[in-house]
Amino acid sequence: MVIHTRFAPSPTGRLHLGHAYSAIQAHDFARAQSGRFSLRIEDIDGTRSRPEHVEAVLRDLEWLGLAWDGEVTFQSQRLELYQAALDRLKAMDLLYPCFCTRADIAASLSAPHGPEGAIYPGTCRGLDAPDLSRPHSWRLDVERALKFPLPLWERELYWHDAFAGWIRADPLSHGDVILARKDAPASYHLAVTVDDAAQGITHIVRGMDLFAATHVHRLLQALLDLPTPEYRHHPLLLGPDGTRLAKRHGAPSLEAMRLAGEDGRALADRLRQGLLPVGFASAKA
């Protein structure tokens, strides 16, 4: 088997050191085993994705000395794949339209909390004759999906993480997740699952902040008859205040370091050696 990893940033802002660390992890793991390393731009969010951010991603990776194999893949050019997956799940009677806003869900006293915040309380599940001319998303009925007659080897959903070992999937902990948003043709959960399978990704190297999302991805793999890759959820980088580096928290951008004349390859080597300007987050899920 040829090892195939990927780095898949969203062009909604500039990359920071956390992105650099994750890209290096995926790149080096593949290169150490004579495998492939792909670059996928997750630009499905048309309201926030920007061409200038895409260009900065390419320049930043080249500055770090990371070379990808083949052409860069763009999610915005793969919409037919996501629609086919949605159509298949609709035909299985596993999706339902949802008209709720985030404010509606936040205001619901019956909304419990899960790994990603408030869990959808099922307000729109089972609506009679919903008006599809109104803006709506499509949600996966997770409880119904778990009862769907899957192949024998998929009755118990597990995945393997290189650091955490074997994990039994618990999709119910996320509630009825959105698979197609009101403002986008597919959600992160659906698009990333479909793309990783279509591109033949064998090892998904990403940060621990996405560990919990794998519970949902594992269910989608089973429902759509897709292969389950090996996972490597690495620790996150922390900022000086102890919180993880993030665009929304104003983490220093790689572009700023690059334009200031810093040596990108030397920075990448320091990240590999653990000589970091910031710390690591816990590796626990």
N, C-alpha and C positions, 0 to 999 in steps of 0.2 A: 504494500500500500504506500502510495506517495503522500506524504504529509502535506496538508494544504491549510494554511491559516489565512486570516484576513484582518485588516484594520478598517473600521467602518465609522468614520466620524460624521456628525451632522454639521453642515455648513451654516450654522446659525450664529457663529461667533468665531473668534480666533482660538487656535489650539494653545494649550498651556502645558506645563511640565507633566501633569498627570496623563495627558494624551500622549506625550512623548514617551513616557515610561511604558504605557500599554502598547504602543506601536512597536517599540523596541522588543518587548517581550514576545509579541507575535512574530515579528520579523526574525529574531534570533532563533526562536524555537524551530521555525521552518528551515532556516539556513543550516542549522547544526545537523539536520537530518536530510540534507539535500532535497528539501521540499519546496513547495510553492508558497509565495506570500502575495496576497491580492489586496488591492485598495478599492474599497467600495464607498461611494459618497451617498450618504443617506439623506437625500434632498427631497424627501416626499412632503415635507412641510413647506408648501409653497408660500405661506405667509411670512416665514421667518428665514428661509434659506436664501443666501445671496451668492452671486457668481464671484464676487471679490473674496469671499471666505473660501470658496473652492480653490481659487488660485493660490491663496495663502497656504492652504493645506499642502498642496503640491510642492511649493517652495520650501516649506518648513521640513517636510520629510526628506527632500533632497539635501537640505542644509544639515540634517542630522546624519546623513550618509545612508539612508534607508531606501533601497531600490525595490520596487514592486514588479511582479511578473504580469505580462499581458497588459491589456487596455484597462483603464480605470472604468469601473462600473458605476452607473448612476441609477438610483432607485426610480427617479422620475421617468426613466425609459423602460421600466419593467412593470407598468401598471396592469398590463394584460395578465401577467402571472398572478398578481394579487386578486384581480377580479375573478379569475378562474377558481382560485382557492375559496373565495367568498361564495361563489355560485355553488361549489361542491358542498360547502357546509350548510348553505340554505336548503339545498336539495335533501340534506340529511335531517332537516327540521331542527337545526341546532342554533340558529340565530334568530334574534328578534329585534325590531326597531325600537330605539330609545329616544325620547324627546326631551329628556331631562337635561338641565344645565348643571354645571359644577356647583352653582349656588343652591340649586334645588337639593342636590345630594348632601352638601354641607349642612343644610338646614334641617335635614331629615333626622329626627330623634332616633330612628330605628337603624341608622347606618353604623355598623360596627367598624372597627379599624383593622387593617391587615398590613402586609409588608410595604404597600405603596400608599398608605393613608386610608381614607374612608372607603369602605367597601360598598358598592352599589346595593341598595336595599331591595332591588327587584321591582321598582315602582311600575315599570312599563312591561314587565313580563306577563304575558297572557292577555294583553289588550285585545278587545274585540274590534275588528275592522279598523286598524290604525290608519290614520290619514298620512300616507307616504308623500303627499305634496308638501308637507311641513318639513323643515330641516330636522334631520334625525341621524343618529349613529346606528351602527349594528353591533349588538352585544352577543357574546357567546353564552348560551345557557349551560353553565359549567356542570351543574348537577345532572342535567339531561345528557350532556356529553359523556360524563363518566359512566352512564348506564348504557351507552351505545354499544352494540355488539362488536367489539374489537377482536382481532385475531388473538388466539390463546396466549401468544408470547407478549401481548401488549395489555393483558388484563391487570398486571401489576406494573405500574409505571415507575421506572428507576432511571437515573442517569449516573454517570461516573465523573467525578471531579478529581483531577490529579492531586489536589491538596486535601480535599475533604472526604474522599472515598466515595462509596456508593450512597446515593441519596434517593429516598423514596419521594416521588413527586406528590405535592399536595396542592393541586390547582384550586381547590375550594377556598384556600386561604386568601385568594385574590378576588373572590366573588366573580360576577359575570363581567368579564373584561370586555372593553371595546376592541373590535377588530377592524372597523371602518368608522372613521370620525366624520362629524358633520362637515369639517373643513378640509378633509384629506381622504383619499381613496382607500387608505389602509393605515392601521395603527402600527406602532413599533413592533408589537408582539407578532402580528401576522407577517409583516414585510420581512423582518429579520429571519423568521423561521423558514419562509419560502425561499428567500435568497440564499441562505446558507446551504440548503439542500440543492437548489438549482446550480450553485457554483461548485458543488462537491467539496465543501469545507469539511475537513476531517477533525480538526481541533479548533475549538472556539476559545481564544485567549482574550479575556476581558477582565475588567475590574470587579471586585467584590460587590460593588453597588448594584450589579446586575445579576447576582447570584439568585435572588428570590424570583426574578423574572423567568428563570429556567423552569420553574414549576409549571408555568403556563405554556412555555415553548414545548415542553415534553408532551403535554396533552395534545397540542396542535400537531406535533410530529406523528403521534399515534392516529389521530383522526384523518390526517391527510396522507397517510402511508408514506411518510418521509423517514429517512435514516436519522439515527441519533448519533451526533458526533461526540467525541471526548471533550470534556470541558476543563479549562484551566483558569479559575477565577483567582487572579492575583491580588495582593494587598493594594490599597490605595495610598496615594501620597497625601500628606496633610500639610496644611498651611501653618504659619507661625502661631495662629490662634487655636490650633488643634482640630480645625474642621477640614474636611476634604477639599482639595482644590476643585473649583468649579467656575465656569464662565460667569455665572450670575453673582458670584462673590468677588469678582474683580481679580481673579488669579492672573499673575503676570503672563503675558502672551509670548509664545515662541517668536512670533514676528518681531516684537519689540526687541528681544534679545538678538535676533538675526540682524535687524537693521542697525543695532548698536555696535555691530562688529564682533560679537562673541563667536567663538569657534564652536559650531554645531556638533562636529564629530567629537570634539573633546568633551562637550557636554553629554553626549550620548554615552561615551565611555565612563564618565563619572556616574551616570545613572545605572549603568551595568554593574559597576563596582560597589554600589551602595553609598557612594560619596555624595550625599544628597543635600541640597540646600534646605530641604524640608524632611519631615519624618514619614514613617509608614503608618497606615491605619491598621487596626486589628484584622487578621485574616479570617476571623470567625464570620459565619453566615448571619 
